[in-house]
Amino acid sequence: MYQYNKQDQLLVNERAQQFRGQAERFLAGELTPQQFLPLRLQNGLYKQRLAYMLRIAIPYGTLNSRQLRKLADISRRFDKGFGHFSTRQNLQLNWPELEDVPQILEELASVEMHAIQTSGNCIRNTTADHFSGVAADEIEDARPYCEIIRQWSTFHPEFAFLPRKFKIAVCGSQQDRAAMHVHDVGVEIVHNAQGESGFKILVGGGLGRTPVIGEVINEFLPKQHLLTYLEAVLRVYNQLGRRDNKFKARIKILVRAMGPDAFREKVEAEWVYLKDGPNTLTAEAIAHAQSFFQKPPYEVLDDTIEESTLQQQALADAAFARWLKYNTSRHKQAGHAIVTLSLKTTGYAPGDATAEQMEVVADLADRYSFGEIRSSHQQNLILPDVRKRDLKAVWEAATAIGFATPNIGHLTDIICCPGGDYCSLANAKSIPVAEAIQRKFDDLDYIYDLGELDLNISGCMNACGHHHVGHIGILGVDKKGAEFYQISLGGNQGKDASLGEILGPSFSQVDVPSVIEKVLQTYLDKRIDGEVFLGTFRRIGIEPFKERVYA
């Protein structure tokens, strides 16, 4: 993974020191809350329902064991002993005291971490496929390009005060695990007819109050032009994006108002002044970024032998066999596997990890995965490089800390925002709804019979839980001061992305599990052999689900 140079370290050190002075001035009454607001937001500090929330950047979801131990230590000393891994691959602390935040930032800087640009109207943390570099379906590792974007975008003076926040996702695999179609800019690594790799650029995606699927404005952008083209996109947005209404300020509104063709023309006209300029990437610059993401020293293994031993272990232990099937993925290196640690134990908020759990994961990474961990868009943790012969030991350790629920990609692997328990923007609680659904559907055989199914929950229209692109989406809404929940069906975050259709009138919290049960039973009644939920929905439409639910 990327290693800070002297300039990087100086930057995060100085930023932490600057914030210490800013916080002290605010606490002394020398800064008003309004004056302090942009200063704290630039350092990832929000004011939530009951306390401050600090959002810590995990660039493209990659961190090492030392960093994870530091996050555990900080959560224990300065919070309530746990952290929340978000859909943007970051970690959030929900209970820090303002007086402690400067020290937290200094401690983060000591392990090459920070909270810079995790909030505010700027370019946020660039996200990527959490299997980058190891996925068997990978075209090219996305992480070097994410790192290039991170370095270019951090403190970019022209884009520090955009009309609204701006999010970029990079996908380098055949399967989209980065949800690039619902980002302000999606960057997809592709090959042209000559076999050269470059980028397909999508713009104007996003969820929230006005969900939109991004539009392709460049089918093939040569690698060297990545930054200059992104700069052209952002310049057009910075110049023409609305600033009079924050609800209409995202780039998706601008692209929709102009139309993708007109927006593309504006970008191309702006690009004339930037193309082949100072930000053009040289082969040396790309190679330098790639040098930080070389393969670890894998042991040369005979996959046939490793797989044979593994299957014998699976035959002897049904619980291990289930975990192996659902929580491990194919690795491009023979004799190895990718392990997904499920942060979806019933009774705990999806995405939450205690300090003790984080420390165990760090130990597992050191022992079995070259000291590296990934956080995923689905709010789970990943050990990217585990030998197949070590999978049984990893499973046993994960089981001991509650991170081995064999449900990845299925109903109870729920994406869920913190909701009304923490967030001042939320209309309703999310966490109790997730728990009620997990308790209602605690039969693994039933869950497996349903097949792949994404269920996403958001506590408000900001859609931090990405409910719009869940196969089943749940949105918390306010109904005359009471918490109700709107259900949508048919969303999808993949390369065939779609937005869910609203089922109908909303439901009380207590009714949500039974409503989901009716939706699932409709699917089971209507599906044909081998058809997943999304396939059935796209074939029969929403009406049969409405008829069952509202009968």
KAFEN-V502285 format. One record per residue. SS is DSSP state (alpha for helix, beta for strand, coil for the rest). PSI is psi as a letter, one per 40 degrees, with the letter a starting at -180 (* if undefined). NEAR is the number of other ideal C-beta (glycine too) atoms within 12 Angstrom. Layout:
# KAFEN-V502285
{{SS PSI NEAR} {SS PSI NEAR}}
This chain:
# KAFEN-V502285
{{coil i 35} {coil h 29} {coil h 19} {coil i 25} {coil a 14} {alpha d 10} {alpha d 13} {alpha d 25} {alpha d 20} {alpha d 14} {alpha d 23} {alpha d 33} {alpha d 26} {alpha d 20} {alpha d 31} {alpha d 30} {alpha d 20} {alpha d 25} {alpha d 36} {alpha d 26} {alpha d 21} {alpha d 29} {alpha d 32} {alpha d 21} {alpha d 19} {alpha d 28} {alpha d 20} {coil e 13} {coil e 11} {coil e 13} {coil h 19} {coil i 13} {alpha d 14} {alpha d 11} {alpha d 15} {alpha d 28} {alpha d 20} {alpha d 21} {alpha d 29} {alpha d 35} {alpha d 31} {coil e 30} {coil f 42} {coil e 39} {beta h 38} {beta i 32} {beta h 24} {coil a 28} {coil d 22} {coil e 18} {coil i 26} {beta i 34} {beta h 39} {beta h 47} {beta h 45} {beta h 47} {coil h 42} {coil g 46} {alpha h 48} {alpha f 46} {alpha e 42} {beta h 47} {beta i 41} {beta i 30} {alpha d 30} {alpha d 27} {alpha d 38} {alpha d 42} {alpha d 30} {alpha d 34} {alpha d 46} {alpha d 34} {alpha d 27} {alpha d 38} {alpha d 37} {alpha d 25} {alpha d 20} {alpha e 34} {coil a 33} {coil f 21} {coil e 23} {beta i 30} {beta i 46} {beta h 43} {beta h 47} {coil i 45} {coil e 48} {coil e 44} {coil e 45} {coil i 41} {beta h 48} {beta h 45} {beta h 46} {coil e 38} {coil f 30} {coil i 39} {coil h 22} {alpha d 30} {alpha d 16} {alpha e 26} {alpha d 40} {alpha d 34} {alpha d 25} {alpha d 42} {alpha d 43} {alpha d 28} {alpha d 34} {alpha d 42} {alpha d 34} {coil e 22} {coil f 29} {coil f 27} {coil i 42} {coil a 42} {coil e 43} {coil h 40} {coil f 39} {coil e 39} {coil i 36} {coil i 29} {coil g 29} {coil a 34} {beta h 43} {coil a 39} {coil h 45} {coil h 47} {beta i 48} {beta i 49} {coil h 49} {coil e 50} {coil e 42} {coil h 43} {coil e 40} {coil e 40} {beta h 36} {coil d 21} {coil e 23} {beta h 31} {coil d 30} {coil i 34} {coil h 35} {coil d 47} {alpha d 43} {alpha d 37} {alpha d 44} {alpha d 45} {alpha d 35} {alpha d 38} {alpha d 40} {alpha d 36} {alpha d 28} {alpha d 30} {alpha d 35} {coil h 29} {coil f 24} {coil h 25} {alpha d 13} {alpha d 21} {alpha f 34} {coil d 22} {coil g 23} {coil i 35} {coil d 29} {coil i 36} {coil i 34} {beta h 40} {coil h 45} {beta h 49} {beta i 47} {beta h 47} {beta h 49} {coil e 41} {beta i 34} {coil d 20} {coil h 27} {coil h 39} {coil e 41} {coil e 48} {coil f 46} {alpha d 44} {alpha e 39} {alpha f 47} {coil i 46} {coil d 47} {beta h 50} {beta h 46} {beta h 48} {beta h 44} {beta h 39} {beta i 32} {beta i 19} {coil a 17} {coil d 9} {coil e 9} {coil e 10} {coil i 17} {beta i 28} {beta a 30} {beta h 42} {beta h 33} {beta h 42} {beta i 43} {beta i 48} {coil e 40} {coil i 45} {beta i 43} {coil b 42} {coil a 34} {coil d 23} {coil g 28} {coil h 36} {beta i 33} {coil h 34} {coil i 43} {beta i 34} {beta h 29} {beta e 36} {beta h 32} {beta d 18} {beta h 22} {beta h 36} {beta i 25} {alpha d 31} {alpha e 25} {alpha e 30} {alpha d 44} {alpha d 37} {alpha d 32} {alpha d 40} {alpha d 43} {alpha d 32} {alpha d 36} {alpha d 48} {alpha d 41} {alpha d 27} {alpha d 35} {alpha d 39} {alpha d 30} {alpha d 22} {alpha e 24} {coil i 37} {coil i 23} {coil e 20} {coil e 11} {coil h 14} {alpha d 18} {alpha e 17} {alpha f 21} {coil e 29} {coil i 40} {alpha d 49} {alpha d 42} {alpha d 32} {alpha d 37} {alpha d 35} {alpha d 25} {alpha d 22} {alpha d 25} {coil i 16} {alpha d 27} {alpha d 15} {alpha d 20} {alpha d 36} {alpha d 28} {alpha d 17} {alpha d 30} {alpha d 40} {alpha d 25} {alpha d 18} {alpha d 26} {alpha d 31} {coil d 16} {coil e 17} {coil d 26} {coil h 24} {coil e 17} {coil a 18} {coil d 14} {coil e 28} {coil h 24} {coil h 34} {coil i 18} {alpha d 13} {alpha d 12} {alpha d 23} {alpha d 27} {alpha d 16} {alpha d 20} {alpha d 32} {alpha d 27} {alpha d 18} {alpha e 30} {alpha f 33} {coil i 18} {coil i 20} {coil i 23} {coil g 10} {coil i 23} {coil h 21} {coil h 13} {coil i 23} {coil h 15} {alpha d 24} {alpha d 13} {alpha d 17} {alpha d 27} {alpha d 25} {alpha d 17} {alpha d 22} {alpha d 33} {alpha d 20} {alpha d 18} {alpha d 25} {alpha d 24} {alpha d 13} {alpha e 14} {coil h 19} {alpha d 15} {alpha d 22} {alpha d 28} {alpha d 24} {alpha d 25} {alpha d 34} {alpha d 34} {alpha d 26} {alpha d 31} {alpha e 38} {beta i 40} {beta i 35} {beta h 23} {beta i 34} {coil e 26} {coil h 29} {coil h 20} {coil e 27} {beta i 37} {beta i 40} {beta h 43} {beta h 47} {beta h 45} {beta h 51} {coil h 43} {coil f 44} {coil f 44} {coil h 32} {coil h 27} {coil e 18} {coil i 27} {coil h 38} {coil h 42} {coil e 46} {beta i 40} {beta h 43} {beta i 26} {alpha d 29} {alpha d 22} {alpha d 37} {alpha d 40} {alpha d 29} {alpha d 33} {alpha d 48} {alpha d 35} {alpha d 27} {alpha d 39} {alpha d 38} {alpha d 22} {alpha d 20} {alpha e 37} {coil f 39} {coil f 29} {coil e 26} {beta i 39} {beta i 48} {beta i 46} {beta i 44} {coil i 44} {coil d 45} {coil e 45} {coil f 46} {coil i 44} {beta i 48} {beta h 48} {beta h 47} {beta e 46} {beta g 38} {beta h 43} {beta i 35} {alpha d 38} {alpha e 24} {alpha e 31} {alpha d 41} {alpha d 32} {alpha d 24} {alpha d 41} {alpha d 39} {alpha d 21} {alpha d 31} {alpha d 42} {alpha d 25} {alpha d 18} {coil e 29} {coil f 23} {coil f 40} {coil f 38} {coil h 36} {coil g 34} {coil e 40} {coil h 40} {coil e 35} {coil a 38} {coil d 42} {coil e 42} {coil g 41} {coil h 51} {beta h 48} {beta h 51} {coil i 50} {coil d 47} {alpha a 42} {alpha e 31} {alpha d 30} {coil d 34} {coil h 34} {coil e 21} {coil e 27} {coil i 33} {coil d 31} {coil i 39} {coil i 35} {coil d 47} {alpha d 37} {alpha d 29} {alpha d 47} {alpha d 48} {alpha d 30} {alpha d 33} {alpha d 43} {alpha d 34} {alpha d 19} {alpha d 27} {coil g 34} {coil e 21} {coil h 18} {alpha d 25} {alpha d 13} {alpha d 20} {alpha d 32} {alpha d 22} {alpha d 21} {alpha d 35} {coil a 25} {coil h 27} {coil h 42} {coil h 47} {beta h 49} {beta h 46} {beta h 50} {beta i 48} {coil e 42} {coil i 34} {coil e 26} {coil e 33} {coil f 43} {coil d 41} {coil e 49} {coil f 49} {alpha d 48} {alpha d 44} {alpha e 44} {coil i 48} {coil d 45} {beta h 52} {beta i 46} {beta h 53} {beta h 45} {beta h 44} {beta i 30} {beta h 21} {beta g 17} {coil f 9} {coil e 9} {beta i 18} {beta h 31} {beta i 27} {beta h 46} {beta h 36} {beta h 45} {beta i 41} {beta i 46} {coil e 36} {coil i 44} {beta h 36} {coil e 43} {coil a 29} {coil e 27} {coil f 17} {coil i 37} {beta i 27} {coil h 33} {coil i 40} {beta h 26} {beta h 26} {coil d 35} {coil a 23} {coil i 17} {coil i 28} {beta i 31} {beta i 21} {alpha d 32} {alpha d 16} {alpha e 24} {alpha d 39} {alpha d 31} {alpha d 22} {alpha d 37} {alpha d 41} {alpha d 25} {alpha d 29} {alpha d 44} {alpha d 37} {alpha d 23} {alpha d 31} {alpha d 37} {alpha d 23} {alpha d 17} {alpha e 24} {coil i 25} {coil i 13} {coil h 8} {coil e 10} {coil h 21} {coil i 27} {alpha d 38} {alpha d 31} {alpha d 22} {alpha d 31} {alpha d 36} {alpha d 23} {alpha d 17} {alpha e 24} {coil a 17} {coil e 29} {alpha d 17} {alpha d 25} {alpha d 36} {alpha d 24} {alpha d 18} {alpha d 26} {alpha d 30} {coil e 20} {coil * 12}}
